[in-house]
Every structure is written in structure tokens, then in C-alpha cells.
């Protein structure tokens, strides 16, 4: 059977709308198909879900929850000496109502002393707050010295009137003071604690170079000193040219039992604590802080002041933590009579030695809250966050290549009539330019002669030391204790505690000394640390030239 399809094209036919067939059934009446889930699939799904939840609970949730403080293993009951406590109503780096405490603490108190926290209580007229203070140190935790500089820092309440330490319900009040908010100069030099000091010529060089011409204020710490030398410094202090602070021998007046003697088991009378105290004292008042020994002389190069040189070397960079200057050893002359002093003669008759000592740092105080005796151990390879969202930058000390410290390591006496003319030495940094200009050297000498002509200073001429006594004893003792080890490159801090407290210092009846002293206090016995401190510090002429 054959079928044929005829397509008829209609012309001029009207346009027709599509025709929709009516629905003959409802959706509800459509046939439903059931999906059957296999039991094994259900088991597998549940196992995966349980494992996923366990992973989240193990790895993810703990990171979202507040982390508990690690438990600090405490080893023994120890003693701590509080050198100073500062209260900062306002601070550029510590924040508002900040507390900073400088201590000499036995780091063997705990497995890691910087993980331990102490409770501090601040009280004003209307409130009383308790907060934990974090501990930091400038010494390596594996140092052989048992005692170290430890600083405690926290923030409490405004208008604080009383500060206390709390441990297991036992309280001890701590005297505190506010830092300086004004200084005579924009730069302060923190000079290491002086003991059995007698070489007054270095003080004259340091002060008249740094203070009178290049704009730095001297902050001295004194343990013991020949009395006439001390009187000379006091005359300069009366004129506002230097500040003097007693640096106290560490004492634990009252204890419940035996303890490790701190002065023999801390690095060099804890100079780092003195430098940290100075940094905290001036951190809100000056633009730069220098860490120096009395015989470390820095002369700016291609600048008229320290401020100008330091600003130039920092160049506004946040990546420079501190400026570091190498320390070059020199030998030079000195004369015994006060009226014959000439800084020009000392500089022009200097001869550079082959040895070189560890350098010193100069820093912006708002970037540090503590420092070691040469530089802050926090000045290298430390990440710094300028904003919470920004990736950190890394701090690094900058070695200043064009300048160096003129270190008066050895000075020997010559007759005033036999002083050679000499010549200006070259700058030890670049070995090309002169160390100092003739113009500046003349200005310094003129100022020196003017000061020495004052009757109150000129009258001290006959009583000042005119020979080396303690200098030779101390140098010999230091050499036997650690210098000879250092010079052979075998001085390791985890093996040797750099300390010379056992040096025997004979006393001279014809050359009496003053020594720092105070009223010492012991707090109640606490676990794990009992605290001691001093008040009403002064200088006594009844102790002698000891450390």
C-alpha cells in the first residue's frame, strides 16, 4: 500500500495561532518512581561525615578558640633585686599608663623565665586593677650567668598612686617614678657604671667633646669613685652639664635561707640594667640615646652635631633599628695637673692600636624598651608590624661605615713641659678624613680652659689623682678574668660568666673614695620570687673604692 503526502501551500492565508491540546491528566496523577538507597552507601557516607567532623574538631576548632597560657615549670625559690620602676602616663611606644620595671633576676627560677608572668596591681583614688606583666631580657637564656637583666612591662590605670606585686595572695608595694619628659639636649649618652674610677681626664674629654660642642647630655652611673674626681663631676652637675645617678650594689637584706650571691653571678655589675634604666628615663624626652663607656669618644663626621649625623644615617627608614659604630682602640698621653689639660694634645698625640673592641649603638628610644651594654639584642632580624594588615618589615642594625668610636684605651702620664705637638689623626671609619677639624678642636679647648679657670673647679687641682693606681689593678684583674679568653676567641657566654667582682681592690688612705649606698628593703617571702629594692640612695665616704 502506498501513501503519498501532499503539501499544499496556501497563499494569502490568514495567520493562525498555535493550538494547544487540553491536559488530559494532572501532575499528581503522574507515575512516581521510588529511588532506593543502598545500605552500604549510607554507611560510607556516615563514616566520611564522622571523619570530617573529627578533623574539624581536631585541627580547626582549637585555632578558633582562645589558647591557654603554657604552663611554666618552676624550679626553685629565688630572689630578685628591683633597680627601678617607671610609670608612663603617656608613652610613644609603651602606650598609656604603662609600667616598666628593671630588675636583676635569677633566670633559673623557671624553665624559661620569659614565659613566666608576674601579677602587678595598680591603685588610684577610685579603682584597683590587677594585670599580668610580661618578662623580657637582653641576655641569652643559655648564658652562664645565673642572674640577668629582666624587665617587666604592662599597662595599668590612669593617675596611679600605688604599685604592688602579688603572688598567691601576698602583696608587696614597689616605689615608682615617672620618666623625664624634658632633657637639656635632644641626645643623651648613657655612660656605663663607674667603679674605682680615678682617670678624670677621660671625663673632661667626654664631656667637652659631647656636651659643649656636639649637643649630647651625659647621664653617669657611679658605683665608686675617688672623692676628688667625684667633686669635679659634681661641679659640672651644678652647671647642668651632667647628671649623676648612684648605681647600687645588689643586696638581699633578709632571706629565709641560702641563696646564690648575685653580684658574682651577673654580667659586669649588670651594666645592661643601668643602660636600660637610662633608656627608660629619657625615652620620652630625647630623640636619640647612646650607649657608651666613659672612654668612648664619638666625633661627628660631616655634621655639626650628633643629632644631624644620626638623622642623616637613619634617613627616615623604619628598617634601621639602630646605628652601630665600630670601636677603635687608641693610645695617647695625659698630664697630671688640672690647669695643663689640653684636649688638642690628647687627640693629636693619639696612636691607633691594632686591637679593636666591640662597638656601641645609638638608637631612637621609641623603638626599644631595653638594651644591652653594646646594643639591644632585639635590634636584628626582628619583624615589625606597622599596621595589623600589613606584612611585617625586618629590623636591622646599620653599621656606620664612615665613622667610628675614638676609644681612649690606654693613657700614660707625661710631664706637662714635654708634651709633643702631634698631628690630627684620621677618622678610623673611612681612614681618609681628619678625625676632627682644627676649628672644632680649638673651640673645645677654649671652652675647657674657661671651665677649668672657675675657682670652684681650679681649687680641686691639688687633690685630683696624679698617678694610675686602680686603673692598673682593674685592667690586670679583667685580663685574668676574661680579657685573655676573649682575645684568644674562646670567650663563650654559655661557658664563662663575664664578671670580675672578685677583684681585690686595696684602699688608699691618702686618696679616699665615695661609694653609692641606700636604704635596702626586703619584701615578704613569695613563691617563686622574693623581691628586694632600695630607697633614698646617696653617696657615702665610709665604704671605699669597691664594686
C-alpha positions as CSV (number, residue, x, y, z in Angstrom):
1,X,0.0,0.0,0.0
2,X,1.5,3.3,-0.9
3,X,0.9,6.6,0.8
4,X,1.5,9.9,-0.6
5,X,1.8,13.2,1.2
6,X,0.6,16.3,-0.5
7,X,1.8,19.7,0.8
8,X,-0.5,22.4,-0.2
9,X,0.8,25.9,0.1
10,X,-1.9,28.3,0.8
11,X,-1.3,31.8,-0.5
12,X,-2.8,34.7,1.2
13,X,-4.0,32.5,4.0
14,X,-4.6,34.2,7.3
15,X,-2.0,33.7,10.1
16,X,-3.2,31.0,12.6
17,X,-2.4,30.9,16.3
18,X,-0.9,27.7,17.7
19,X,-3.5,25.3,19.0
20,X,-2.8,23.8,22.5
21,X,-4.2,20.5,23.4
22,X,-6.0,20.4,26.7
23,X,-4.3,18.5,29.5
24,X,-5.9,15.1,30.0
25,X,-4.1,14.4,33.3
26,X,-2.9,16.2,36.5
27,X,0.7,16.2,37.8
28,X,-0.5,14.5,40.9
29,X,-1.6,11.6,38.8
30,X,1.7,11.1,37.1
31,X,3.5,7.9,38.0
32,X,6.0,8.2,40.8
33,X,9.4,6.4,40.6
34,X,11.0,5.5,44.0
35,X,14.8,5.8,44.5
36,X,16.2,3.0,46.6
37,X,19.4,3.9,48.7
38,X,21.8,1.0,49.3
39,X,22.7,0.5,53.0
40,X,26.5,0.3,52.2
41,X,26.3,3.8,50.6
42,X,24.7,5.1,53.8
43,X,27.4,3.6,55.9
44,X,30.2,5.1,53.7
45,X,28.5,8.5,53.8
46,X,28.3,8.4,57.6
47,X,31.9,7.3,58.0
48,X,33.1,10.2,55.8
49,X,31.0,12.7,57.7
50,X,32.3,11.5,61.1
51,X,35.9,11.7,59.9
52,X,35.3,15.2,58.5
53,X,33.8,16.4,61.8
54,X,36.7,14.8,63.8
55,X,39.2,16.6,61.6
56,X,37.5,19.9,62.1
57,X,37.3,19.4,65.8
58,X,41.0,18.4,66.0
59,X,42.6,20.9,63.6
60,X,40.3,23.8,63.0
61,X,38.3,24.4,66.2
62,X,41.4,24.7,68.5
63,X,42.7,27.5,66.3
64,X,39.5,29.5,66.7
65,X,39.4,29.1,70.5
66,X,41.5,31.2,72.9
67,X,44.7,29.5,73.5
68,X,45.6,28.7,77.2
69,X,48.9,30.0,78.5
70,X,51.6,27.4,78.5
71,X,52.3,26.0,82.0
72,X,55.7,27.3,83.2
73,X,57.8,24.8,85.0
74,X,59.1,26.5,88.2
75,X,62.4,25.1,89.6
76,X,63.1,26.9,92.8
77,X,62.5,29.9,95.1
78,X,64.8,32.7,94.1
79,X,65.4,36.4,94.9
80,X,65.2,39.5,92.6
81,X,66.5,43.0,93.0
82,X,64.4,45.8,91.6
83,X,66.6,48.6,90.3
84,X,63.8,50.9,89.2
85,X,60.1,51.1,88.3
86,X,58.7,53.7,85.9
87,X,55.1,54.8,85.4
88,X,54.4,56.3,82.0
89,X,51.1,58.3,81.9
90,X,51.8,58.7,78.2
91,X,54.4,56.9,76.1
92,X,55.2,56.9,72.4
93,X,56.0,53.2,72.4
94,X,54.7,51.7,75.6
95,X,51.1,53.1,75.4
96,X,49.1,54.8,78.1
97,X,49.6,54.2,81.8
98,X,52.5,51.9,81.2
99,X,54.7,50.2,83.8
100,X,58.3,49.2,83.2
101,X,60.3,47.6,85.9
102,X,64.1,47.0,85.7
103,X,65.4,44.0,87.7
104,X,68.3,41.7,88.3
105,X,66.5,38.3,88.4
106,X,67.7,34.7,88.6
107,X,66.7,33.2,85.3
108,X,67.0,29.6,86.7
109,X,63.7,30.3,88.6
110,X,61.8,28.7,85.7
111,X,62.5,26.5,82.7
112,X,62.1,29.6,80.5
113,X,61.9,32.8,82.6
114,X,60.4,34.8,79.7
115,X,57.4,32.6,79.7
116,X,56.7,33.4,83.4
117,X,54.4,36.3,84.2
118,X,54.1,38.4,87.4
119,X,51.0,40.0,88.8
120,X,51.0,43.8,89.2
121,X,48.3,45.8,90.9
122,X,47.8,49.5,90.3
123,X,45.7,51.7,92.5
124,X,44.3,55.2,92.1
125,X,41.7,57.1,94.1
126,X,38.7,55.2,92.6
127,X,39.9,51.9,91.3
128,X,42.3,49.0,91.8
129,X,43.5,46.8,88.8
130,X,45.4,43.6,88.6
131,X,47.2,42.7,85.4
132,X,49.9,40.3,84.3
133,X,53.3,41.7,83.3
134,X,55.4,40.1,80.6
135,X,59.1,39.5,81.2
136,X,61.8,40.1,78.6
137,X,65.6,40.0,78.8
138,X,68.6,41.3,76.8
139,X,70.7,38.4,77.8
140,X,70.7,35.0,76.2
141,X,68.8,32.4,78.2
142,X,71.7,30.0,78.0
143,X,74.2,32.4,79.4
144,X,76.4,31.1,82.1
145,X,75.5,33.9,84.4
146,X,72.6,32.9,86.6
147,X,71.3,36.4,87.1
148,X,70.2,38.6,84.2
149,X,68.6,41.9,83.3
150,X,64.9,41.1,83.3
151,X,62.3,43.8,82.5
152,X,58.6,43.6,83.4
153,X,56.1,45.5,81.4
154,X,52.3,46.0,81.4
155,X,49.7,48.8,81.3
156,X,47.5,49.7,84.3
157,X,45.2,52.6,85.2
158,X,45.5,56.4,85.0
159,X,46.6,58.6,87.8
160,X,48.2,55.6,89.6
161,X,49.1,56.3,93.2
162,X,50.4,52.8,94.3
163,X,52.0,49.9,92.6
164,X,52.2,46.4,94.1
165,X,53.4,42.9,93.2
166,X,51.1,40.0,94.0
167,X,51.8,36.3,94.3
168,X,49.4,33.7,95.9
169,X,47.6,36.5,97.8
170,X,50.8,38.1,99.2
171,X,51.4,41.7,98.3
172,X,54.5,44.0,98.2
173,X,54.4,47.7,97.4
174,X,57.0,48.9,94.9
175,X,58.2,52.6,94.8
176,X,57.9,54.0,91.3
177,X,58.8,57.2,89.5
178,X,57.8,59.0,86.3
179,X,60.3,59.3,83.4
180,X,61.7,62.6,82.2
181,X,59.6,64.5,79.6
182,X,62.3,67.2,79.1
183,X,66.0,67.0,78.6
184,X,68.7,69.7,78.0
185,X,69.7,68.3,74.7
186,X,68.0,66.1,72.0
187,X,70.7,63.4,72.5
188,X,71.6,61.7,75.8
189,X,74.7,59.4,76.3
190,X,74.1,56.7,78.9
191,X,77.6,56.0,80.4
192,X,78.3,52.6,82.0
193,X,78.5,52.4,85.8
194,X,81.9,53.7,87.1
195,X,83.7,51.8,89.9
196,X,87.0,52.6,91.5
197,X,87.1,55.4,88.9
198,X,90.1,57.7,89.0
199,X,91.0,58.7,85.5
200,X,89.4,62.1,85.5
201,X,91.0,63.2,82.2
202,X,88.6,60.9,80.2
203,X,85.6,62.6,81.8
204,X,86.9,66.0,80.7
205,X,87.4,64.8,77.1
206,X,84.0,63.1,77.0
207,X,82.1,66.0,78.4
208,X,83.7,68.8,76.5
209,X,83.5,66.9,73.2
210,X,80.0,65.6,73.5
211,X,78.2,68.2,75.6
212,X,79.8,71.5,74.9
213,X,80.2,71.2,71.1
214,X,78.1,68.4,69.5
215,X,75.0,68.5,71.7
216,X,74.6,65.5,73.9
217,X,73.8,65.3,77.6
218,X,75.8,62.9,79.8
219,X,74.0,60.6,82.2
220,X,76.5,59.0,84.6
221,X,76.0,56.0,86.9
222,X,78.5,55.8,89.7
223,X,79.3,52.8,92.0
224,X,82.5,54.1,93.5
225,X,85.0,56.9,92.6
226,X,87.9,58.8,94.0
227,X,86.4,61.6,96.1
228,X,88.2,64.5,94.4
229,X,87.2,63.2,91.0
230,X,83.6,62.9,92.2
231,X,83.8,66.5,93.4
232,X,85.0,67.6,90.0
233,X,81.9,66.0,88.3
234,X,79.6,67.5,90.9
235,X,80.8,71.0,89.9
236,X,79.8,70.2,86.3
237,X,76.5,68.8,87.6
238,X,75.8,72.1,89.4
239,X,76.1,73.8,86.0
240,X,73.6,71.4,84.4
241,X,76.2,69.8,82.2
242,X,75.9,66.3,83.5
243,X,73.5,64.1,85.6
244,X,74.7,61.6,88.2
245,X,72.8,58.6,89.4
246,X,74.1,56.2,92.1
247,X,74.4,52.6,90.8
248,X,73.8,50.3,93.8
249,X,75.4,47.1,94.7
250,X,72.8,44.3,94.7
251,X,71.8,43.3,98.2
252,X,69.1,40.9,99.6
253,X,68.9,42.2,103.2
254,X,66.5,39.5,104.6
255,X,66.1,36.0,103.3
256,X,64.7,32.7,104.6
257,X,67.6,30.6,103.6
258,X,70.8,30.4,101.5
259,X,70.8,32.0,98.0
260,X,73.2,32.4,95.1
261,X,75.2,35.7,95.5
262,X,74.0,38.0,92.7
263,X,77.0,40.3,92.2
264,X,79.4,37.4,91.4
265,X,76.9,35.8,89.1
266,X,75.7,38.6,86.8
267,X,77.5,40.1,83.8
268,X,79.7,43.1,84.9
269,X,77.5,44.5,87.7
270,X,74.6,44.2,85.3
271,X,75.6,47.2,83.1
272,X,72.7,46.3,80.9
273,X,70.3,47.2,83.7
274,X,71.9,50.6,84.1
275,X,71.7,51.3,80.3
276,X,68.1,50.1,80.3
277,X,67.2,52.4,83.3
278,X,68.8,55.3,81.3
279,X,66.8,54.4,78.2
280,X,63.5,54.3,80.1
281,X,64.3,57.5,82.0
282,X,64.9,59.5,78.8
283,X,62.8,57.7,76.2
284,X,60.1,60.4,76.1
285,X,62.4,63.3,76.3
286,X,65.1,62.9,73.7
287,X,65.4,61.9,70.0
288,X,68.5,59.6,70.4
289,X,70.1,57.6,73.1
290,X,73.7,56.5,73.0
291,X,75.2,53.5,75.0
292,X,78.8,54.3,75.9
293,X,81.7,53.8,78.3
294,X,83.4,56.9,79.7
295,X,86.4,56.5,77.4
296,X,84.3,56.1,74.2
297,X,84.6,59.3,72.3
298,X,82.4,59.8,69.2
299,X,83.1,62.8,67.0
300,X,80.5,63.5,64.2
301,X,81.8,63.4,60.6
302,X,80.5,65.8,58.0
303,X,78.0,67.1,60.6
304,X,77.9,69.8,63.2
305,X,76.0,67.8,65.8
306,X,75.2,64.3,66.8
307,X,71.5,64.9,66.0
308,X,72.4,65.9,62.5
309,X,74.6,62.8,61.9
310,X,72.1,60.4,63.4
311,X,69.2,61.8,61.4
312,X,71.3,61.6,58.3
313,X,72.2,58.0,58.9
314,X,68.7,56.9,59.8
315,X,67.3,58.7,56.7
316,X,63.8,58.2,57.9
317,X,64.0,54.5,57.5
318,X,61.8,52.1,59.6
319,X,64.1,49.2,58.6
320,X,67.0,50.6,60.5
321,X,66.7,49.7,64.2
322,X,69.8,51.3,65.5
323,X,73.1,52.9,64.3
324,X,76.2,50.9,65.2
325,X,79.7,52.4,65.4
326,X,82.8,50.2,65.5
327,X,85.2,50.9,68.4
328,X,88.8,51.6,67.5
329,X,91.5,51.4,70.3
330,X,93.9,54.3,70.7
331,X,96.9,55.0,73.0
332,X,97.6,58.6,74.0
333,X,99.0,60.9,76.6
334,X,97.7,62.7,79.7
335,X,99.1,65.3,82.1
336,X,98.7,65.3,85.9
337,X,97.9,68.9,86.6
338,X,94.3,70.2,86.1
339,X,95.5,73.5,84.7
340,X,97.6,71.9,81.9
341,X,94.8,69.9,80.4
342,X,94.5,70.1,76.6
343,X,92.2,68.0,74.6
344,X,94.1,69.0,71.5
345,X,97.2,67.4,72.9
346,X,95.3,64.2,73.8
347,X,93.8,63.9,70.3
348,X,97.0,64.9,68.4
349,X,99.2,62.5,70.3
350,X,97.0,59.5,69.9
351,X,98.2,56.4,68.1
352,X,95.9,53.8,66.8
353,X,96.4,50.3,68.2
354,X,96.0,47.1,66.3
355,X,93.2,45.9,68.6
356,X,89.5,46.7,68.1
357,X,86.8,46.4,70.7
358,X,83.1,45.6,70.4
359,X,81.1,48.6,69.0
360,X,78.4,50.6,70.5
361,X,74.9,51.6,69.4
362,X,72.9,54.8,69.1
363,X,69.2,54.4,68.8
364,X,65.8,56.0,68.7
365,X,64.3,55.4,72.2
366,X,60.8,54.9,71.0
367,X,61.9,51.7,69.2
368,X,63.3,50.0,72.2
369,X,62.3,49.4,75.8
370,X,65.6,47.8,76.9
371,X,69.1,47.4,75.8
372,X,72.3,45.5,76.4
373,X,75.7,47.2,77.1
374,X,76.7,47.4,73.4
375,X,73.4,47.2,71.5
376,X,69.9,45.8,72.0
377,X,69.6,42.1,71.3
378,X,66.2,42.9,69.8
379,X,67.8,45.1,67.1
380,X,68.5,42.4,64.5
381,X,66.1,40.3,62.3
382,X,63.0,41.3,64.3
383,X,59.7,41.5,62.4
384,X,57.9,44.8,63.0
385,X,54.2,45.3,62.2
386,X,53.4,48.9,61.2
387,X,49.7,48.1,60.8
388,X,47.8,44.9,61.6
389,X,47.0,44.2,58.0
390,X,50.5,44.9,56.6
391,X,53.2,42.3,56.1
392,X,56.0,42.9,58.7
393,X,59.3,44.6,57.9
394,X,62.5,43.3,59.4
395,X,64.7,45.5,61.6
396,X,68.4,45.5,61.2
397,X,71.3,47.5,62.9
398,X,73.1,49.8,60.5
399,X,76.9,49.8,60.7
400,X,78.0,53.3,60.0
401,X,80.9,52.9,57.6
402,X,82.2,56.5,57.5
403,X,82.8,57.0,61.3
404,X,83.9,55.1,64.4
405,X,84.4,55.5,68.1
406,X,87.7,57.0,69.2
407,X,88.4,54.7,72.2
408,X,90.9,56.0,74.7
409,X,92.0,52.6,75.8
410,X,95.4,53.5,77.1
411,X,96.6,56.8,78.5
412,X,100.0,57.3,80.0
413,X,101.4,60.3,82.0
414,X,103.9,62.7,80.6
415,X,105.4,65.9,82.0
416,X,103.4,69.0,81.1
417,X,106.5,70.6,79.7
418,X,107.3,67.6,77.4
419,X,104.0,67.3,75.5
420,X,104.8,66.7,71.8
421,X,103.0,68.8,69.2
422,X,101.5,65.8,67.4
423,X,99.1,65.8,64.4
424,X,95.4,65.2,63.8
425,X,94.7,61.5,63.3
426,X,92.4,60.3,60.5
427,X,88.9,59.2,61.0
428,X,89.0,55.4,61.9
429,X,85.9,54.8,59.9
430,X,86.9,55.9,56.4
431,X,90.7,56.3,57.1
432,X,90.7,59.4,54.9
433,X,89.2,62.4,56.5
434,X,90.5,64.0,59.7
435,X,89.1,62.8,62.9
436,X,88.1,66.4,63.9
437,X,88.7,69.8,62.4
438,X,91.2,72.2,63.8
439,X,88.4,74.8,64.2
440,X,86.3,72.5,66.4
441,X,89.3,71.3,68.4
442,X,90.2,74.9,69.2
443,X,86.6,75.7,70.3
444,X,86.6,72.6,72.6
445,X,90.0,73.6,74.1
446,X,88.9,77.2,74.7
447,X,85.8,76.0,76.4
448,X,87.8,73.6,78.6
449,X,90.2,76.3,79.7
450,X,87.3,78.6,80.5
451,X,85.7,75.9,82.7
452,X,88.9,75.0,84.5
453,X,89.5,78.6,85.4
454,X,86.4,78.7,87.6
455,X,87.5,78.9,91.2
456,X,85.3,76.0,92.4
457,X,87.0,73.7,89.8
458,X,90.5,75.2,89.9
459,X,90.7,74.6,93.7
460,X,90.5,70.8,93.1
461,X,93.7,70.7,91.2
462,X,96.0,69.5,94.0
463,X,93.6,66.8,95.3
464,X,92.9,65.0,92.0
465,X,94.8,61.7,91.3
466,X,98.1,62.2,89.6
467,X,99.1,58.6,89.0
468,X,97.4,55.4,88.0
469,X,96.5,53.1,90.9
470,X,93.1,51.5,90.5
471,X,93.3,51.6,86.6
472,X,96.2,49.1,86.6
473,X,94.7,46.8,89.2
474,X,91.3,46.7,87.4
475,X,92.9,46.1,84.0
476,X,95.0,43.3,85.3
477,X,92.1,41.7,87.0
478,X,89.9,42.0,83.9
479,X,92.6,40.4,81.9
480,X,92.9,37.5,84.2
481,X,89.2,37.1,84.5
482,X,88.1,37.2,80.8
483,X,90.1,39.5,78.5
484,X,92.7,36.9,77.8
485,X,89.9,34.4,77.0
486,X,88.2,37.0,74.7
487,X,91.4,37.9,72.9
488,X,92.0,34.2,72.0
489,X,88.5,33.9,70.6
490,X,87.4,31.4,73.2
491,X,85.0,33.5,75.2
492,X,81.6,31.8,75.0
493,X,78.8,33.2,77.1
494,X,77.3,29.8,77.8
495,X,80.6,28.7,79.4
496,X,82.0,31.9,81.0
497,X,80.1,34.4,83.1
498,X,81.9,37.7,82.3
499,X,82.3,39.0,85.9
500,X,85.2,40.5,87.9
501,X,83.5,41.0,91.3
502,X,86.3,39.1,93.0
503,X,88.9,41.6,92.0
504,X,90.8,42.7,95.1
505,X,90.9,46.5,95.4
506,X,93.2,47.8,98.1
507,X,92.3,51.1,99.6
508,X,94.4,54.3,99.8
509,X,94.1,56.4,102.9
510,X,95.6,59.4,101.1
511,X,93.0,59.0,98.2
512,X,89.5,58.4,99.8
513,X,86.6,57.3,97.7
514,X,82.9,57.7,97.7
515,X,80.5,54.7,97.1
516,X,76.8,54.5,96.3
517,X,74.6,53.4,99.1
518,X,70.9,53.4,100.0
519,X,68.3,52.1,102.5
520,X,67.7,48.5,101.4
521,X,64.3,46.7,101.8
522,X,63.2,43.1,101.6
523,X,59.6,42.1,100.7
524,X,57.7,39.2,102.3
525,X,58.6,35.7,101.2
526,X,56.8,34.8,98.0
527,X,56.7,31.9,95.6
528,X,58.6,31.6,93.4
529,X,60.3,35.0,93.7
530,X,61.0,37.2,96.7
531,X,61.6,40.8,95.8
532,X,64.1,43.4,97.2
533,X,64.6,47.1,96.5
534,X,66.3,50.2,97.8
535,X,65.2,53.8,98.6
536,X,66.8,57.1,99.4
537,X,70.1,56.4,97.5
538,X,73.1,58.6,98.3
539,X,76.9,58.6,98.1
540,X,78.9,57.6,101.2
541,X,82.5,58.3,102.0
542,X,82.6,55.5,104.6
543,X,82.6,52.4,102.3
544,X,85.7,52.8,100.0
545,X,86.6,52.0,96.4
546,X,84.8,48.7,95.9
547,X,82.5,47.3,93.2
